[in-house]
Amino acid sequence: MREPFIIGNVSIKAGTQEAIELSIPALYTHNPMSCPVYVIHGKKPGPILFLSGAIHGDEINGVEIIRRVLNRKSLKQVRGTIVAVPVVNILGFISQTRYLPDRRDLNRSFPGSEKGSLAARMAHLFLTEIVSKCSHGIDLHTAAIHRDNFPQIRAELDNPEIDRMARAFNAPVIVNTPVAEGTLRDAASKLKIPVIVYEAGEALRFSEVAIRAGVNGVVSVMRELEMIPKVKARRKDIDPFVARSSYWVRAAKSGILRAAKSLGEKVESNEVLGIISDPFGSSEETVVANGEGIIIGRTNIPLVNEGEALFHIAKFKDAESVQEIVEVFQDEMDPATDEKPSTEPAIV
């Protein structure tokens, strides 16, 4: 029998599941606060995988992804341990904001400090009580408010185990990105814990396609890590394309954007992405791509200021093939194409 898994003062026996309330700093009204953690501690040894959502409090797709993953029947016989934290930044989540009440970004506050700022204390708690006790991690994100991200994995592929997890997720696009200082990935890498980041959708909005892709991806990684049994594939796994680099196209002037391209579309160099005009249309500025690629992120709000990021374009060796995979992926994730009704109603 495996040893119990301990978080805080709670001991979870092998072969059991438990919901834990991890204490965090109270509100200034003296109301106690806690971060919900759900642990499935399997009878058989295996990887210890954490799933984290809403490190940015307004990024809610990850919350629904984790809920659906935890409802999978296959997890009853899991090898290893799953540590699910659907809402890491509970204070930002309540306020429907990206940040903590001290206006700091939790995902730039790692490894944190037990005696530092509120953000530093939250980061320290999450790192010591959750991340450091795990062997692998998947961090679930969306774009910032008023922006949208095409489903993608961000990872540092020089690490073989991270590369394995990233490809197993089966997202059509992988962006090979170095870790930024102060992020969860940065802190985990220093602890030698492989972590991948899933980016999809928009802040404060549910996206059924992003959620479905996220659930499938998390489950696929679990299968790759042999935490749950592999099944006979009903479809061919996606062979993801790794972006060589990416760039943002920014507004050359302030005005009202009429976007002409959507997420997942292939664009050519100098192709028109949209037009910025004044309210009367007397002055217009064409927004064009700086090179061939696939749109993996874009703004959703037409009112733009000079210098504002409008379209995020990833560059690939073979953008044509990437678009074909993207189209197949979008069709498979679309609930309208389901051959049989799902037990989980699609969010519309």
Secondary structure as GFF3:
##gff-version 3
##sequence-region A 1 348
A	DSSP	beta_strand	5	7	.	.	.	ID=ss1
A	DSSP	beta_strand	10	12	.	.	.	ID=ss2
A	DSSP	beta_strand	16	24	.	.	.	ID=ss3
A	DSSP	beta_strand	33	41	.	.	.	ID=ss4
A	DSSP	beta_strand	44	53	.	.	.	ID=ss5
A	DSSP	alpha_helix	61	70	.	.	.	ID=ss6
A	DSSP	three_ten_helix	73	77	.	.	.	ID=ss7
A	DSSP	beta_strand	79	85	.	.	.	ID=ss8
A	DSSP	alpha_helix	90	95	.	.	.	ID=ss9
A	DSSP	three_ten_helix	106	108	.	.	.	ID=ss10
A	DSSP	alpha_helix	118	129	.	.	.	ID=ss11
A	DSSP	three_ten_helix	131	133	.	.	.	ID=ss12
A	DSSP	beta_strand	136	141	.	.	.	ID=ss13
A	DSSP	beta_strand	147	155	.	.	.	ID=ss14
A	DSSP	alpha_helix	160	168	.	.	.	ID=ss15
A	DSSP	beta_strand	173	176	.	.	.	ID=ss16
A	DSSP	alpha_helix	184	190	.	.	.	ID=ss17
A	DSSP	beta_strand	195	201	.	.	.	ID=ss18
A	DSSP	alpha_helix	208	224	.	.	.	ID=ss19
A	DSSP	beta_strand	241	243	.	.	.	ID=ss20
A	DSSP	beta_strand	245	250	.	.	.	ID=ss21
A	DSSP	beta_strand	255	259	.	.	.	ID=ss22
A	DSSP	beta_strand	266	267	.	.	.	ID=ss23
A	DSSP	beta_strand	272	277	.	.	.	ID=ss24
A	DSSP	beta_strand	284	288	.	.	.	ID=ss25
A	DSSP	beta_strand	293	299	.	.	.	ID=ss26
A	DSSP	beta_strand	303	304	.	.	.	ID=ss27
A	DSSP	beta_strand	309	315	.	.	.	ID=ss28
A	DSSP	alpha_helix	319	333	.	.	.	ID=ss29
A	DSSP	three_ten_helix	335	337	.	.	.	ID=ss30
###
